[in-house]
Structures are given as C-alpha cells and as structure tokens.
Amino acid sequence: MSSQTPVYGGQALLEGVMFGGKDHTVAAIRRNDNSIDYFYAKKEKKPIYQKLKKIPFVRGNIALLESAGLGSRHLQFASDRYEVNPGEEEENEQELSKLQMILGVAVVGILSFLFGKFVFTLVPVFLAELFSPWVSGKTGQILLETGFKLILLLIYLYFISLTPIIKRVFQYHGAEHKVINCYEAGLELTVENVQKQSRLHYRCGSSFILFTVIIGMFVYFFFPTDPLWLRVVIRILLIPVVLGISFEVLQATNAVRDIPVLKYLGYPGLWLQLLTTKEPQDDMVEVSIASFKKLHEIEKDPMVISDINHD
C-alpha cells in the first residue's frame, strides 16, 4: 500500500457493511427484494478530540470512543431495517432480539468498548484468585489471569459464531476486509478481484482486542496483585492505559506488515480473525463494494448525501 493511499476502516453490520474515511461514513445493507439501502453519518470533529488525537497513547482511546459512537448509529440503522423471510417471523424475531443483546456488548472488530471490556478484564481476575491457594505468586497470578482472559475470549467468539445470524455478520466482516485489501492492492473493485483477497487485515478490531490481552499482561507486571480489592481497582484504572498502548501496537504492526520478520508481529491478531471473519458470498461482496464506492462518491461530491438516508 502506498503511503499516499487514504486509510479506510470498516465494520460489519446486519446484512451489510459500513466504511469510514476521514470525514464521512457510509453503510450499505441488502434488503429482501435484493435492493441495497444506504445510510450516511458525518464524522463530528470536536476541537478537543482533534487535539487529543495528536497525542500518542491517548489518541487510541479517542478513536475508540468515536468508532463506538458512529458504529452504534450504523448498527441501529441496520437493525431497524433488518427483514425476516416470510413464515419465519416468530423464530427470527426471537433470534433478532438475542442478536440485539449480543450487539449491545459486542461490535464486530470492537468487542464491548465499555461493558465487555470491564467483564473481560475483571472476571479473569476473580477466576485467577480462586487458584491462589496453589498459584499465589505475582507472576503466576498474572499468567493465570491472562490465560483465563484468552480462554473466555475464544469461547465467547466461538459460540456466538455458531449462531446463523452472527455467522452472516462475520461473513460481511470478511467481505469488508477483502474490499479494503483489494483497494490497498490498487486493483479494480470487482467481485472477482475482491474474492481473491484475504479476509484478514492487520488493522482489524479483532487484532486490537487480542493486543489488549497481551499488552495488559505486560503492564500488570508493574503493579501489585495483592490484596484483591487493590488489584481490581488497578485493573479498572489501567483500562485506558492498556487500550492506548494496544492502539499504538496495532498501528505499528500495520506499518511493518510488508517487512520480512517484522510482519509476524501482527500474526496473533490475524489468527484471531479466523474466528471473527468468514468467507463471504458474492452477494455480500457486492454490498461491501457498493458501500465503499458510495463513500468514494460522497468524498468526491458531497451532494450525493442528499440521495441517501442520513442524520
């Protein structure tokens, strides 16, 4: 990817994909009649945020806050327009209700920015404490805590991926990555070209999640683990620190992804994406391409916004 190539991010939705550029975000979803519906939301540039985003180790938290806010609006749009097939209303309404609860604590690529981060940070602390009679040392406790965190994360992702509707979201997640990879490779955005690309990407939120686990382990070694109440307080206070460092690590692994040997630094995150992405169908790729192209249209001509749904 050329250093002059604009950087784009994305997010999988219910039957669709959202892409975001420097100033704009666009979502495209597939309707039951095979048409594609769009939603637009402008990125708000709050002066204080713009200043904070220039500060290393702080900018990651600001980026996450912005992503969570914008992502929720696009998720709501997709949920509001989600359609069930005739004859499956009751079954799918129940499934959608469960899905909305899941999406409330998990955004594909950003796992529970608030609620989930607390759960996946604190539950392993208490689990590790249960083993303190046998593993009482600081090093052992932190390693146990990290191990439980990884196990909980993998179990969570595995089981939600078994849900048919979440599997489709993960397929759209794969379509999103394929489109970005195709664009960054300088190829024409056709279904054929996109499908040839990898469904994995170094900048994915899934990689970020894994880095928070790994980085957290190293950060925790600088702080006490006893007594338990202090350990819990420290873990909560360190959440923004771990997030900030992990964001910088994510950016660094993306920057060196084309350098031999150094490219392997991002592999753990790519491996996790084998769970959070699935190979998409051609019609899913079409939706992802449509979303990306619509974003480009808006960037070239803001008047296009008037033709689609937006805030």
WOVEN-V162017 format. One record per residue. N is the residue number from 0. PHI is phi in radians with two decimals (* if undefined). Layout:
# WOVEN-V162017
<<N PHI> <N PHI>>
This chain:
# WOVEN-V162017
<<0 *> <1 -1.21> <2 -1.16> <3 -1.56> <4 -1.25> <5 -1.02> <6 -1.67> <7 -2.10> <8 -2.14> <9 -2.66> <10 -2.72> <11 -1.38> <12 -2.24> <13 -1.14> <14 0.98> <15 -3.02> <16 -2.49> <17 -1.97> <18 -2.15> <19 -2.30> <20 -1.95> <21 -1.18> <22 -2.13> <23 -2.28> <24 -2.34> <25 -2.38> <26 -1.99> <27 -2.25> <28 -2.26> <29 -1.62> <30 -1.62> <31 -1.10> <32 -1.47> <33 1.36> <34 -1.38> <35 -2.03> <36 -1.86> <37 -2.09> <38 -2.43> <39 -2.09> <40 -2.52> <41 -1.47> <42 -1.31> <43 -1.41> <44 -1.85> <45 -1.29> <46 -0.88> <47 -1.15> <48 -1.13> <49 -1.10> <50 -1.25> <51 -1.17> <52 -1.25> <53 -1.64> <54 -1.74> <55 -0.98> <56 1.28> <57 -1.88> <58 -1.02> <59 -1.10> <60 -1.15> <61 -1.17> <62 -1.07> <63 -1.17> <64 -1.08> <65 -1.14> <66 -1.12> <67 -1.11> <68 -1.15> <69 -1.15> <70 -1.06> <71 -1.13> <72 -1.19> <73 -1.24> <74 -1.11> <75 -1.11> <76 -1.03> <77 -1.14> <78 -1.16> <79 -1.10> <80 -1.82> <81 -1.17> <82 -2.05> <83 -1.70> <84 -1.35> <85 -0.95> <86 1.54> <87 -2.11> <88 -1.03> <89 -1.12> <90 -1.09> <91 -1.31> <92 -1.12> <93 -1.15> <94 -1.16> <95 -1.15> <96 -1.06> <97 -1.12> <98 -1.09> <99 -1.08> <100 -1.18> <101 -1.11> <102 -1.19> <103 -1.19> <104 -2.03> <105 -2.56> <106 -1.80> <107 -1.02> <108 1.63> <109 -2.26> <110 -1.41> <111 0.74> <112 -0.95> <113 -1.85> <114 -1.03> <115 -1.11> <116 -1.09> <117 -1.15> <118 -1.10> <119 -1.29> <120 -1.60> <121 -1.60> <122 -1.00> <123 -1.05> <124 -1.08> <125 -1.23> <126 -1.13> <127 -1.12> <128 -1.10> <129 -1.08> <130 -1.68> <131 -1.03> <132 -1.08> <133 -1.85> <134 -2.20> <135 -1.79> <136 -1.22> <137 -1.05> <138 -1.07> <139 -1.10> <140 -1.13> <141 -1.19> <142 -1.16> <143 -1.10> <144 -1.00> <145 -1.14> <146 -1.10> <147 -1.10> <148 -1.09> <149 -1.15> <150 -1.10> <151 -1.06> <152 -1.10> <153 -1.16> <154 -1.11> <155 -1.02> <156 -1.13> <157 -1.11> <158 -1.25> <159 -1.24> <160 -1.23> <161 -1.37> <162 -1.25> <163 -0.89> <164 -1.25> <165 -1.24> <166 -1.03> <167 -1.17> <168 -1.08> <169 -1.17> <170 -1.18> <171 -1.15> <172 -1.09> <173 -1.12> <174 -1.12> <175 -1.04> <176 -1.09> <177 -1.09> <178 -1.14> <179 -1.11> <180 -1.10> <181 -1.16> <182 -1.08> <183 -1.21> <184 -1.47> <185 1.35> <186 -1.71> <187 -1.15> <188 -1.44> <189 -2.00> <190 -1.01> <191 -1.09> <192 -1.15> <193 -1.14> <194 -1.11> <195 -1.37> <196 -1.43> <197 -1.28> <198 -1.53> <199 -1.86> <200 -2.61> <201 -1.10> <202 -1.54> <203 -1.09> <204 -1.09> <205 -1.11> <206 -1.09> <207 -1.04> <208 -1.03> <209 -1.14> <210 -1.10> <211 -1.12> <212 -1.20> <213 -1.19> <214 -1.11> <215 -1.00> <216 -1.01> <217 -1.19> <218 -1.14> <219 -1.08> <220 -1.11> <221 -1.55> <222 -2.31> <223 -1.23> <224 -1.90> <225 -2.16> <226 -1.28> <227 -1.06> <228 -1.08> <229 -1.21> <230 -1.07> <231 -1.13> <232 -1.08> <233 -1.10> <234 -1.08> <235 -1.15> <236 -1.15> <237 -1.49> <238 -0.94> <239 -1.13> <240 -1.18> <241 -1.11> <242 -1.09> <243 -1.13> <244 -1.17> <245 -1.09> <246 -1.09> <247 -1.15> <248 -1.14> <249 -1.06> <250 -1.12> <251 -1.16> <252 -1.16> <253 -1.19> <254 -1.18> <255 -1.87> <256 -1.15> <257 -1.73> <258 -1.72> <259 -0.90> <260 1.28> <261 -1.15> <262 -1.08> <263 -1.25> <264 -1.08> <265 -1.60> <266 -1.10> <267 -0.96> <268 -1.16> <269 -1.14> <270 -1.10> <271 -1.12> <272 -1.16> <273 -1.13> <274 -1.58> <275 -1.60> <276 -2.23> <277 -2.31> <278 -1.14> <279 -1.46> <280 -1.43> <281 -1.04> <282 -1.21> <283 -1.25> <284 -1.09> <285 -1.05> <286 -1.15> <287 -1.10> <288 -1.11> <289 -1.06> <290 -1.11> <291 -1.14> <292 -1.18> <293 -1.12> <294 -1.07> <295 -1.14> <296 -1.05> <297 -1.15> <298 -1.12> <299 -1.44> <300 -2.50> <301 -0.99> <302 -1.12> <303 -1.07> <304 -0.98> <305 -1.13> <306 -1.62> <307 -2.27> <308 -1.15> <309 -2.81> <310 -1.33>>
